[in-house]
Amino acid sequence: MSPVTLETESLSSGEAATAPWLSLIGLGEDGAAGLCAQAKAALQEAEVVFGGERHIALVGSVPGELRPWPQPFRNALPQILAERGRKVCVLATSDPFHYGIGNSLSRAIPADEMRIIPQSSSFSMACTRLRWPQEECALVSLHGRTLFRIVPHLQPQARVLALSWDETTPRAVAELLTVRGMGASRITVLESLGGPQERVRETRADAFAFDDIVPLNMIAVAVDAGRDARVLPLAPGLDEEWFAHDGQITKSEVRAITLSALAPRAGELLWDVGAGSGSVGIEWCQRHPRNAAIAFEAKAERVERISRNSLELGGLAVTVTGEAPAGFAGQPAPDAVFIGGGLTVEGLFEGAWAALKPGGRLVANVVCMRCMAARCGASRSTGSSPSAASMAGARRCR
């Protein structure tokens, strides 16, 4: 199938469209031979061609200057922008807007200054090889990311496609599946998709023995979860055994009520104050991939546990900082605040309340009358109205 060129024009009244100076070209493992006529023409006209060393090797000789990506990679965008006004090509893998550089470029360069010439993504090609409907698959990237990002997707009968970090990733995923009681799952390793060296191999996770895998590969997992498999539940209020903790943890049933009161929405930020094990902030982040949490915890051993819990339960966006309320300064404003401990600390409630965005939610779980009185007094001073849900059920007060 020929690649499709996508162009978006953004015109001011009475103005002509800006001619695109940058061509973003998706490149397959078949290199220049697999490019459409428009992509080939853009490469021939380009004065500068940016790309990874693998991409540059795949396109071969071109008239323009070839520039491999700088190290560190974050320096690439300024170099590209410095060439505005010249004819520039940027080479990317297959579909640049699926775990590719396209998103970064589009945030910095107006749409009418770019010409996008994609190819089929690795996910699309994998589904074609396996005869899997892509809309029914979980799509994950483990490239440069923790292996535990795959954990929330390991559900019974799930189909998961994951981009590998390197040749070691398939075995690591197979071992993770086996340890979690999913050794009967079928794992397929797809190497160099779309190129002359393409190879597709399948095995059981608990019998994985491939040892000659190329770095450019992806994994397909057909999950077979036995009765005793360690499957991450989808409902809020995970059992305490899912978290490493020292007893300072909001009980699962109280945590479920707490999350309901916090009412997380996509892309929102939570302050988890007196985080303990980090359970509330972690479950907040599990509600949506774009959610994030800042955990305030003073004790070093708990800080380490929070980081480990957030990693092993999905590589979640939980940042751990110091003691509250001193740690509030300089932090981004939260959409919601959970106070699980330290409510009687001077200035803690007032500081959290003042930091909330307009329309934000604050939930404080308390069990003793002293904390209840402190909470009610603070509520009167701020004009807030505590609900029964926000006043009950913490494991203990500190």
Buried (B, 14 or more C-beta within 10 A) or exposed (E): EEBEBEEEEEEEEEEEEBEBBBBBBBBBBBBBEBBBEBBBEBBEEBBBBBBBEBBBEBBEEBEBEBBBBEEEEEEBBEEBEEBEEEBBBBBBBBBBBBBBBBEBBBEEBEBBBBBBBBBBBBBBBBBEBBEBEBEEBBBBBBBEBBBBBBBBBBBEEBBBBBBBBBBEBBBBBBBBBBEBBBBBBBBBBBBBBBBEEBBBBEBBBBEBEBEEBEEBBBBBBBBBBBEEBEBBEEEBBBEBEBBBBEEBBBBBEBBBBBBEBBEBEEEBBBBBBBBBBBBBBBBBBBBEEEBBBBBBBBEEEBBEBBBBBBBBBBBBBBBBBEBBBBBBEEBEEBBBBBBBBBBBBEEBBEBBBEBBEEEBBBBBBBBEEEBBEBBEEBBEEBEBEBEEBBBBBBBBBB
